[in-house]
């Protein structure tokens, strides 16, 4: 093939960059919590349908699956999936920018708006390159825009409606502020860790601050427990293993 397909893809990315920025900022200004991502999903559905991709919504209108095949009727290429998450977090957006969150107490603090824009842009750039005759081989790419990632239910919901049917390999994206702009980290297999949540309840009799001997003082017990948990992890796991325990919130008093 005489066409420099890598240069053609680069040109396609550059041509679509403003649309990626526009999408990311729109999503940032209109974040939706896990399980509520219907407006975000419908916006993606419309935009990808306008590009003549094969698009369908996920369960209950949350999540999107978009397929690109080139040639359109070809099925010889292994299907590669690109996955982005689309839900936001219960956090206040304190920025002073035009695209700050318009939903009080909800914001895209984990980069899911950017993940979505990246996969959206990749699909469009590959589509443009393929239609320009620059694809060096048959293409089969699926964009998966997953809802409810933060509460660990969206992946199962999307799989249940066929998001991974026929998929030979999948790449997931995640922002990493520690990396310089323009650089990526890539690894075969698992790159980042999953996490489990835990809630610990301590009950005890309170008392007067000047008479701690008359109370069981659950606040002191909570402080001791946190220290013990942190020390336990450090002394019971291999220092080469990536294991972290974090107590992120205390309610009491």
Phi, psi and omega per residue, in radians:
X1 nan 2.255 -3.091
X2 -1.401 -0.385 -3.104
X3 -1.256 2.325 3.051
X4 -1.384 1.636 -2.995
X5 -1.184 -0.559 3.120
X6 -1.154 -0.740 3.095
X7 -1.150 -0.633 3.125
X8 -1.152 -0.716 3.086
X9 -1.123 -0.725 3.095
X10 -1.038 -0.747 3.116
X11 -1.132 -0.675 3.132
X12 -1.140 -0.707 3.092
X13 -1.085 -0.804 3.127
X14 -1.045 -0.703 -3.112
X15 -1.181 -0.490 -3.107
X16 -1.691 -0.023 -2.994
X17 -1.060 -0.768 -3.132
X18 -1.060 -0.639 3.091
X19 -1.161 -0.635 3.095
X20 -1.126 -0.771 3.121
X21 -1.104 -0.773 3.136
X22 -1.049 -0.774 3.129
X23 -1.118 -0.818 -3.115
X24 -1.038 -0.761 -3.105
X25 -1.233 -0.607 3.067
X26 -1.111 -0.807 3.121
X27 -1.113 -0.648 3.135
X28 -1.141 -0.635 3.141
X29 -1.355 -0.354 -3.090
X30 -2.256 1.098 -3.093
X31 -1.276 2.655 3.094
X32 -2.300 2.399 -3.114
X33 -1.251 2.894 3.134
X34 -0.968 2.253 3.142
X35 1.525 -0.046 -3.102
X36 -2.137 0.342 -2.922
X37 -1.489 0.676 -3.053
X38 -1.260 -0.739 -3.135
X39 -1.166 -0.747 3.092
X40 -1.061 -0.753 -3.119
X41 -1.136 -0.760 -3.108
X42 -1.174 -0.631 3.081
X43 -1.062 -0.809 3.108
X44 -1.105 -0.729 3.121
X45 -1.007 -0.796 -3.134
X46 -1.131 -0.830 -3.085
X47 -1.115 -0.740 -3.122
X48 -1.287 -0.586 3.059
X49 -1.138 -0.652 3.106
X50 -1.081 -0.423 3.108
X51 -1.558 0.115 3.088
X52 1.141 0.563 2.980
X53 -1.509 2.791 3.088
X54 -1.452 1.860 -2.950
X55 -2.166 2.468 3.000
X56 -2.519 2.634 3.114
X57 -1.437 2.717 3.073
X58 -1.417 -2.997 -3.088
X59 -1.082 2.376 3.128
X60 1.020 0.477 3.101
X61 1.309 0.285 -3.138
X62 -2.011 2.223 -3.078
X63 1.607 2.714 -3.095
X64 -2.458 2.476 3.019
X65 -2.139 2.173 -3.101
X66 -2.269 2.217 -3.087
X67 -1.942 2.370 2.995
X68 -2.049 2.185 3.036
X69 -2.270 2.323 3.088
X70 -2.465 2.105 -0.012
X71 -1.129 2.735 -3.009
X72 -0.942 -0.621 -3.108
X73 -1.744 0.161 -3.117
X74 -1.430 2.589 3.114
X75 -2.408 0.335 -3.075
X76 -1.479 -0.386 -3.082
X77 -1.431 2.459 3.026
X78 -1.134 2.466 -3.050
X79 -1.467 2.063 3.096
X80 -1.785 2.252 3.118
X81 -1.801 2.443 3.008
X82 -2.010 2.149 -3.007
X83 -1.991 2.366 3.012
X84 -2.295 2.629 3.041
X85 -1.778 2.683 -2.964
X86 -2.211 -0.004 -3.069
X87 -1.574 2.757 -3.111
X88 -1.923 -3.054 -3.034
X89 -2.122 2.770 3.039
X90 -1.351 1.324 3.122
X91 -2.497 2.640 3.117
X92 -1.437 2.375 3.099
X93 -1.644 1.883 -3.055
X94 -1.660 0.051 -3.109
X95 -1.205 2.739 3.030
X96 -2.029 1.279 3.107
X97 -2.306 2.839 -3.073
X98 -1.096 -0.488 -3.071
X99 -1.809 0.372 3.088
X100 -1.082 2.766 -3.075
X101 -1.029 2.319 3.055
X102 -1.662 0.061 3.129
X103 -1.909 1.869 -3.056
X104 -1.021 2.246 3.095
X105 1.419 0.110 3.136
X106 -2.325 2.339 3.110
X107 -2.726 2.776 3.050
X108 -1.507 1.363 -3.106
X109 -1.554 -0.146 -3.092
X110 -1.922 0.143 3.039
X111 1.468 0.182 -3.082
X112 -1.151 -0.499 3.055
X113 -1.109 -0.678 3.107
X114 -1.255 -0.693 3.086
X115 -0.992 -0.781 -3.127
X116 -1.097 -0.761 3.137
X117 -1.118 -0.617 3.134
X118 -1.139 -0.840 -3.132
X119 -1.194 -0.704 3.065
X120 -0.984 -0.848 -3.136
X121 -1.139 -0.664 3.119
X122 -1.104 -0.766 3.121
X123 -1.066 -0.783 -3.107
X124 -1.196 -0.714 -3.135
X125 -1.147 -0.730 3.101
X126 -1.146 -0.656 3.090
X127 -1.088 -0.806 3.139
X128 -1.084 -0.780 -3.123
X129 -1.118 -0.709 3.139
X130 -1.134 -0.754 -3.122
X131 -1.229 -0.360 3.072
X132 -1.490 0.029 3.128
X133 1.386 0.340 -3.071
X134 -1.735 0.001 3.140
X135 -1.241 2.168 -3.095
X136 -1.364 -0.109 -3.084
X137 -2.795 2.914 3.026
X138 -1.032 2.457 -3.103
X139 -1.984 2.403 2.991
X140 -2.474 1.800 -3.051
X141 -2.258 2.347 3.109
X142 -2.092 2.199 3.000
X143 -1.618 2.206 3.107
X144 -2.025 2.017 3.118
X145 -1.847 1.792 -2.909
X146 -1.616 2.235 3.025
X147 -1.466 2.965 2.939
X148 0.887 0.714 3.092
X149 -1.247 -0.656 -3.055
X150 -1.164 -0.417 3.138
X151 -1.885 0.199 2.970
X152 1.050 0.580 3.073
X153 -2.081 -0.396 -3.023
X154 -1.148 -0.615 -3.130
X155 -1.093 -0.818 3.129
X156 -1.078 -0.679 -3.139
X157 -1.123 -0.735 -3.138
X158 -1.231 -0.674 3.088
X159 -1.084 -0.664 -3.111
X160 -1.106 -0.452 3.130
X161 -1.768 0.260 2.973
X162 1.669 0.297 -3.090
X163 -1.058 -0.537 -3.113
X164 -1.806 0.093 3.127
X165 -1.072 2.159 3.106
X166 1.389 -0.018 -3.090
X167 -1.327 2.236 3.130
X168 -1.577 -0.540 -3.137
X169 -2.742 2.746 -3.105
X170 -2.447 2.464 3.039
X171 -2.080 2.261 3.067
X172 -1.893 2.594 -3.138
X173 -1.925 2.602 2.998
X174 -2.709 2.362 3.107
X175 -1.200 2.602 3.092
X176 -2.483 1.741 -3.083
X177 -1.074 -0.284 -3.135
X178 -1.338 -0.204 3.139
X179 -1.681 2.506 3.127
X180 -1.163 2.636 3.101
X181 -1.027 2.295 -3.141
X182 1.634 -0.057 3.121
X183 -1.975 2.570 3.140
X184 -2.254 2.789 2.989
X185 -1.949 2.325 -3.081
X186 -2.386 2.388 -3.116
X187 -2.644 2.490 3.032
X188 -1.284 2.281 -3.133
X189 1.560 -2.641 -3.065
X190 -1.381 2.340 3.130
X191 -1.907 -0.747 3.133
X192 -2.025 2.799 -3.060
X193 -1.576 2.661 2.954
X194 -1.547 3.013 3.135
X195 -2.487 2.713 3.004
X196 -1.995 2.618 3.079
X197 -1.758 2.603 3.065
X198 -2.404 2.560 3.057
X199 -2.210 2.192 3.139
X200 -2.029 2.249 3.114
X201 -1.957 2.146 3.052
X202 -1.915 2.231 3.132
X203 -2.076 2.344 3.112
X204 -2.877 2.884 -3.101
X205 -1.441 2.177 3.061
X206 -1.407 -3.034 -3.135
X207 -3.062 -2.974 -3.135
X208 -1.292 2.452 -3.107
X209 -1.071 -0.491 -3.139
X210 -1.504 -0.084 -3.129
X211 -2.287 1.044 -3.096
X212 -1.094 -0.392 -3.129
X213 -1.210 -0.238 3.125
X214 -1.655 0.036 -3.111
X215 -2.192 2.793 3.041
X216 -1.524 -0.217 2.988
X217 0.913 1.269 -3.138
X218 -1.132 -0.343 3.112
X219 -1.161 -0.774 3.076
X220 -1.110 -0.705 3.124
X221 -1.082 -0.690 3.120
X222 -1.126 -0.737 3.119
X223 -1.092 -0.747 3.124
X224 -1.135 -0.680 -3.137
X225 -1.128 -0.740 3.125
X226 -1.063 -0.817 3.115
X227 -1.060 -0.716 -3.121
X228 -1.150 -0.695 3.124
X229 -1.114 -0.785 -3.138
X230 -1.110 -0.717 3.127
X231 -1.192 -0.662 -3.126
X232 -1.046 -0.799 -3.122
X233 -1.084 -0.765 -3.094
X234 -1.147 -0.543 -3.059
X235 -1.676 -0.227 -3.058
X236 -1.965 -0.046 3.128
X237 -2.131 2.661 3.113
X238 -1.098 2.333 -3.109
X239 -1.117 -0.296 3.106
X240 -1.500 -0.182 3.138
X241 -1.517 2.484 3.112
X242 -1.517 1.607 -3.139
X243 -2.251 2.211 -3.131
X244 -2.354 2.335 2.971
X245 -2.106 2.203 -3.126
X246 -2.284 2.243 2.978
X247 -1.617 1.919 -2.998
X248 -1.662 -0.228 -3.078
X249 -2.744 2.452 3.049
X250 -2.209 2.287 3.039
X251 -2.116 2.138 -3.137
X252 3.021 -3.089 3.119
X253 2.274 nan nan
